[in-house]
Amino acid sequence: MKDNRSALVSGILDKAGKPAVLVGQEDEASFALQDRASVQFAKVFGFNNAKLVRVHDDYPGIAAFYNRNEKEWGAAVPVPKPVYQARVFLLNDDELLIAGSTAEDEVEGQVTGYIFNERTGQFQDASSLLKQLAYDHIKDTDTRFYKQSGSSTLYYSSGKQEVGAADLEIGKANVYTNQQVEGWLITDNDTRVSLVSFWNYAKQGGGLIINWAVWVVITLAMLLGFAIIPRKLMNTRRKQILSGQIVQGNIKSMQETGLYVNEQPMVRFVVEFVDEGRLKEVEIKQVISFLSPLKVGDPVQISYNRKKHKAVFITEEDLRQL
């Protein structure tokens, strides 16, 4: 602005079609202005920032509930056993992973963690996978964890070219590197990959070869799984759309759930629509940005599954692909 102050404008519009605006104070730092704007914009659009799960700034870095509106820390998340120097990973609409160290000094501890279900308040032990990782992997910004809601399988990938997966019900997990896979295909006298020479060696049999074969099959199956996950998610969404009836509705309310994906809020929408001559409401969760134009009262298209009383938003792109 002309007086060297900054102003922030929301990407979401109110019922009158106007954005929220916050003008910074003189010499107010940009980060402080962004925090203040986040709280004010959340109040304007009815988002709930009162119960987020974040890692406490103070040593030893435990996960705790945080009221972003009041900028106040609440109680620690009641994990079954302490998790120090923690990091929080969003897994899906309902679950997040709290991962860290068993000791306040992470160098002296072992990596551990729990999956917390925000909806039920229940915890699930994820240490079978996490204990195989170094603490540096947890702090790596390229580290990712994946879990489908209702599934017992937790997937892992990192910027250090590792992949892994765990069956949480039986407590078994495996982590592999690309170097491991390549190493199985290199002969003693040649540094080049040779499938023929490996096959000739494998035909000799023996316990070592059998063991290698098992690990190769498991690894290739896992790598293939990571390759088809995006396509599987697309097919799952397609099935969700086709299993329902496409109807026109209106957004009745919007409220933040407290979960974030890439610092964008997961929002709980209530959509009102007419089905079989009756006015109904259905809840849909979706990640949106403050730049999103969606607002209360907007018309939307949804695919409504009458039997399950569930719905998903659909776009023009979805309709073209059906």
Beta strands, then each sheet from edge to edge (+ up, - down):
strand 1: 7-13
strand 2: 19-23
strand 3: 52-55
strand 4: 63-67
strand 5: 72-76
strand 6: 84-90
strand 7: 95-101
strand 8: 111-117
strand 9: 123-125
strand 10: 144-146
strand 11: 153-158
strand 12: 162-167
strand 13: 172-177
strand 14: 245-261
strand 15: 264-275
strand 16: 278-287
strand 17: 299-305
strand 18: 310-313
sheet 1: 1+ 2-
sheet 2: 3+ 4- 5+
sheet 3: 6+ 7- 8+ 9-
sheet 4: 10+ 11- 12+ 13-
sheet 5: 16+ 15- 14+ 17- 18+
end
